[in-house]
């Protein structure tokens, strides 16, 4: 996403799972989730990421090994509005420079 003027990216959990072979296996409170599909998004302050479909949570503080310079978002697949490690099915790692991330459950 770098090099452009305000690139916007919209992703669902199904998109993350379908995109390829990237994976993330966190340690810490979410270790029970195990290895799941993941993508890493690199960009700058003018870029934005919209996580669609509901069930997205900022779990950076719950992961003991987040990649330096990235926030970690997890998708909880059961749709009940709460995060449960065993229901996580995808991760999105977003570079800290991208400050406009929407679609995340508060």
Phi, psi and omega per residue, in radians:
X1 nan -0.102 -3.100
X2 -1.358 2.742 3.066
X3 1.613 -0.261 3.138
X4 -1.723 3.140 3.107
X5 -1.909 1.626 3.067
X6 1.234 1.011 3.109
X7 -1.310 2.375 3.109
X8 -1.967 2.381 3.137
X9 -2.232 2.244 3.101
X10 -2.029 2.252 -3.083
X11 -2.403 2.501 2.942
X12 -1.882 2.996 3.078
X13 -1.082 -0.665 3.118
X14 -1.086 -0.639 3.085
X15 -1.085 -0.800 -3.124
X16 -1.056 -0.784 -3.122
X17 -1.137 -0.643 -3.081
X18 -1.411 -0.294 -3.007
X19 -1.227 -0.421 3.139
X20 2.768 -2.527 -2.950
X21 -1.887 0.200 3.112
X22 -1.197 2.458 3.125
X23 -2.396 2.810 3.052
X24 -2.470 2.360 3.123
X25 -2.264 1.649 -3.056
X26 -1.307 2.743 2.962
X27 -1.921 2.870 -3.124
X28 1.760 -2.647 -3.061
X29 -1.008 -0.489 -3.085
X30 -1.674 0.148 -3.124
X31 -1.003 -0.475 3.128
X32 -1.136 -0.359 -3.131
X33 -1.207 -0.513 -3.120
X34 1.276 -2.943 -3.098
X35 -1.311 2.252 3.134
X36 -2.346 2.826 3.079
X37 -1.039 2.529 -3.109
X38 -2.699 2.710 2.951
X39 -2.292 2.677 3.087
X40 -1.987 2.258 -3.117
X41 -1.995 2.120 3.120
X42 -1.894 2.318 -3.131
X43 -2.865 -2.800 3.135
X44 -2.375 -3.112 -2.989
X45 -1.065 -0.414 -3.132
X46 -1.487 -0.125 -3.125
X47 -1.530 2.831 3.094
X48 -2.469 2.667 3.109
X49 -2.245 2.258 3.085
X50 -2.024 1.991 3.120
X51 -1.638 2.027 -2.992
X52 -1.818 2.901 3.040
X53 1.612 -0.050 -3.124
X54 1.310 2.928 3.073
X55 1.430 0.213 3.128
X56 -1.649 2.373 -3.112
X57 -2.314 2.474 2.995
X58 -1.392 1.955 -3.070
X59 -1.975 0.270 -3.079
X60 -0.918 -0.756 -3.095
X61 -1.291 -0.228 -3.135
X62 -1.696 -0.028 -3.128
X63 -1.888 2.204 -3.096
X64 -1.435 -0.163 -3.086
X65 -2.305 0.792 -3.142
X66 -1.154 2.528 3.089
X67 -1.042 2.411 -3.119
X68 -1.042 2.279 3.091
X69 1.490 0.193 -3.110
X70 -2.294 2.573 2.938
X71 -1.680 2.607 -3.112
X72 -2.000 2.189 3.087
X73 -2.015 2.375 3.136
X74 -2.062 2.557 3.079
X75 -1.837 2.174 3.084
X76 -1.653 2.042 -2.945
X77 -1.354 -0.221 -3.057
X78 -1.506 -0.191 3.015
X79 1.212 0.351 -3.118
X80 -1.587 0.054 3.092
X81 1.500 0.032 3.077
X82 -2.195 2.642 -3.112
X83 -1.598 2.190 3.058
X84 -2.253 2.178 -3.033
X85 -0.933 -0.707 -3.072
X86 -1.224 -0.249 3.140
X87 -1.720 0.026 3.132
X88 -1.239 2.307 3.125
X89 -2.188 -0.079 3.141
X90 -2.829 2.665 3.064
X91 -2.230 2.548 2.965
X92 -2.193 2.179 3.106
X93 -1.829 2.076 -3.027
X94 -2.032 2.209 3.123
X95 -0.992 2.428 -3.093
X96 -1.012 -0.452 3.122
X97 -1.106 -0.429 3.104
X98 -1.493 1.807 -3.049
X99 -1.685 -0.202 -3.118
X100 -1.767 1.530 3.090
X101 -2.059 2.094 -3.096
X102 -2.034 2.895 3.131
X103 1.568 0.213 -3.099
X104 -1.722 2.302 3.097
X105 -1.149 2.251 -3.121
X106 -1.231 nan nan
